[in-house]
Amino acid sequence: MIGYVTLGVSNMERAKNFYVELLKDKGASVLIDMDRIAFIGKSMDQPMIAVCIPFNEEPNHPGNGNMLGFNAGSRENVDKMYERAISLGATDDGPPGPRIPEYNGVVYDDVVFYGAYFKDADGNKAVFYKLG
């Protein structure tokens, strides 16, 4: 259902290079580049990430509670993609590992979430994950 998610950035070239390089194994490239905004993905009919200089030309601000989730397909890929993000200049926001399958005191025995969290150079938070 999601067509694209937009991230406000302060440096377009840095952001485009980061996300293309980060997601290259998934076939990502810049699909549309309109100077102030660029759409990155595998194809126009699949979900994309858009990086942009905010329309109002005010400084970008990462949203508190906003996060991109990338399905890595395997725990090994979670580890690999997290390491790639860090090597590309992202900062750690939670190293790879299983997360406790509990929410508000309810334990979900059938849900195993393995994830690794990072923030890009503009502070946008993301996670690579594997469910199950």
Salt bridges, closest charged atoms under 4 A:
GLU13 OE2 - LYS16 NZ 2.84
GLU21 OE2 - LYS24 NZ 2.58
ASP25 OD2 - LYS80 NZ 3.03
ASP25 OD2 - ARG84 NH2 2.83
ASP33 OD2 - LYS16 NZ 2.58
ASP93 OD2 - LYS125 NZ 3.14
ASP122 OD1 - ARG14 NH2 3.17
